[in-house]
Amino acid sequence: MAKVTPKIQAGFMELLPAEQILFNKYKNIIKETFEEYGFAPQDTPTIENADVLFAQIGEDTKKEIYRFKKGDDDLGLRFDLTVPLARYVAMYSNSLTFPFRRYQIGKAYRGERPQKGRFREFYQADIDIVGNGSLSLVNDAEIAAVVNKIFEKLELGDFVIKISNRKILGGFLEEMNSGNKIDEILRVIDKLEKVGKETGKQMLIDLGLKNTEADKILEFVSIGGDSKKVFETLDKKGIKNELFNSGVKELLEVTEMANKFGVPEKNLQIDLSIARGLSYYTGTVYETILLNDRVKGSVCGGGRYDNLAENFSSQSFPGVGVSIGLTRLFSQLLESGMIKAKTATPAKVLVVPMVANSNYALEVAGKLRVMGVATELYTEDDKFKKKLVYANKIGVPFVAIIGEDEESKKKVALKNMATGEQVLIGVDGVAKLIL
């Protein structure tokens, strides 16, 4: 029988043990922070009915869905975690308590062309707060606080949460009599960082805008400075449009409350070019970037939407949320050298018996586990040097060596693999030293 070449599809990420342990560390930091802020866990199916997936997306995204038939069922793999949330809220609205605060960390699938930073299978880490009929702006500010706390805990260097409000741009465009092309213009603005201003200007002209109108829009989204300066500049423009002024008022409230939630001013920056390309965003929008040259683009984004489940229910479910592209972020961090996977085991100590079939070694391993020490037992009858080579390769911090002398004294020779120091110590002492 011919052998099959082992390989995986392009755009799918597999990790070696040390990398997977590091990935799980970051995933757990995000999970713990979500729960610290009172978000409840959610786990929706990876496979959804195709009509559910197609209900709230554009034609471009429809082309990326992995769609298939199983019997009479028309199915697809979820492409994000938001559409399943919308379906979930519509289905269980009578059983949920609102505001409904949920988080989900799971895989999504998009059949797009794989490239650097883009995957066909990827982890997203989402939080959303969903209201029934109404939802306070305090929630928009708290979302920013959660994102700030997560990136502080991840210790990936300086970062900034860029924030804006789509009503500001929408009202500005209405004032310019370009309100009938708001979604198209906002999608161009959302791409400015990637395509540059010159290309962006041409894209605006291609939409039918005049040269002067394109310049005016680009000048507007380039308004910069600290929050106080941005609001002063917006005020001086004297725009009377109701949507515009509503957006400015909301943005002012959210930024002030975010500061009160503990988000430092240096980590929160108003950026009027943040539009988020999806049309369902209606108010606050966010994007988080790392302030270094090695990780490009947004690593977390989201915003406020007026009606989450408009295609599934006649009820109004306004919400606000963000999504961290965990697979994309992790892959860029690894590739850039910003993080390094060092240990291929979750164990804190490796118990190494010098005598084959040592009952005492089994007893030591069992006791350490009961005391909360992650413990691995070396089970093969190899030479001592090979056992230490193994310990070094997996990166375990300590090795508990058990020979005849240690067994007779009911102790272990505990070796610190980083310093080379070795002490004769009882099992209780091992636990205290490691924990």
DATAWO-V213191 format. One record per helix or strand of 2 or more residues. SS is the DSSP state (a for helix, b for strand). FROM is the first residue (numbers start at 1). LEN is the number of residues. If there is no record, write none. Layout:
ss=SS from=FROM len=LEN
ss=SS from=FROM len=LEN
This chain:
ss=a from=17 len=20
ss=b from=40 len=2
ss=b from=47 len=3
ss=a from=50 len=7
ss=a from=59 len=4
ss=b from=67 len=4
ss=b from=73 len=5
ss=a from=82 len=11
ss=b from=100 len=10
ss=b from=121 len=10
ss=a from=138 len=17
ss=b from=159 len=7
ss=a from=166 len=10
ss=a from=179 len=12
ss=a from=192 len=4
ss=a from=197 len=10
ss=a from=211 len=11
ss=a from=227 len=10
ss=a from=242 len=19
ss=a from=265 len=3
ss=b from=268 len=3
ss=b from=284 len=7
ss=b from=300 len=6
ss=b from=319 len=7
ss=a from=326 len=11
ss=b from=349 len=5
ss=a from=359 len=12
ss=b from=375 len=4
ss=a from=384 len=11
ss=b from=398 len=5
ss=a from=404 len=6
ss=b from=412 len=5
ss=b from=422 len=4
ss=a from=427 len=8
